[in-house]
Amino acid sequence: MSTFIDKLGIRYATKKMTGEKISDEELNTILEAIRLTPTSLGLQPLKVLVLESDAVKESIKGACYGQSQITDGSQILVFAVYTEGYEALTERYIQNIADTRSVPVESLNDFKQMILGHLKNLSIDDTIAWAKKQAYIALGFGLVAAAEVGVDSTPMEGFNPAAVDEILGLKAKGLASTVILALGKKDAANDYLANAKKVRRASADFFEFL
């Protein structure tokens, strides 16, 4: 049986996919790992759109520069961050804590004010940049979870965010696309990287112990 590190060792950014669907169990495991991702303050300032419809995937392919994984992938995950509504997001978060842990919402007021104070000190551009960092943490969890369950994947920054936002109606929802993750099954016969050795810096060059 492959170890976790073995699975990470063979994971790569898949260039060609077969169009084969992954199982619901595999998908749900990946999505749950993303949902459980740690984020700063626990606020989860992002939403993940799961594109399954062939028509919807086809609609954004041009905005993703024609990359075949968009239409050949089983699901396409669009990680989008909130561009507004952070006070309301904070209120919902605080209420969720109170409900989940069965504590009075009033007892969380200091924490709520700390969050609101932190956000107030940031410009909207800085807030969005901060939220995008959280989206990339979630992307990492998704990549690792996919490797663990044997699903091939491709993280994508090569797309036109404004065009994707327009096609998916994200601006009206106060969201902005940040990064994309294609999930599916590799087409090993037509993927030039399928059997290529992974290239990473040596541990001695990568880590420094002080």
Secondary structure, DSSP 4 states (H G I P E B T S, - for coil): ---HHHHHHH--B-S-B--PPPPHHHHHHHHHHHHT---GGG---EEEEEE--HHHHHHHHGGGTT-THHHHSSEEEEEEEESS-HHHHHHHHHHHHHHHHT--GGGGHHHHHHHHHHHHTS-HHHHHHHHHHHHHHHHHHHHHHHHHHT-EEEEE--S-HHHHHHHHT-GGGTEEEEEEEEEE-B-GGG-TTTTPPP----HHHH----
